[in-house]
Amino acid sequence: QVQLVESGGGLVQAGGSLRLSCAASGRTFSSFTMGWFRQAPGKEREFVAAITWNVRNIYYADSVKGRFTISRDNAKKTVYLEMNSLKPEDTAAYYCAARISTAGVPTAKEMYDYWGQGTQVTVSS
């Protein structure tokens, strides 16, 4: 079993920055692909970013490319999402997810095996 706990959300003005963290416990973190997803009220949960276990492959949604950066520290069992130039449309609950399989491009929520409880990010205009 894997437990994921997100932190770092909050209220920020447009143009500001936040850094989300996701701490993992349980099974071997270093072998997982890790992803960030977000869900705004009334909308589907959508892909934000993902990073493979060896940091060889990193993926971003077009909407956040150039503004968000995903990274990981396998020794600390933690994955991060640095968010800059935030926009009101970035407002959502942000979820960390872990994927065991290494096959395919990890951008679909159905591909992930474990999820955190989420952290709220609100960007005011």
Summary of the structure (lengths in Angstrom):
residues: 125
radius of gyration: 13.4
end to end distance: 40.0
largest distance: 40.6
contacts: 368
relative contact order: 0.31
helix: 7%
strand: 50%
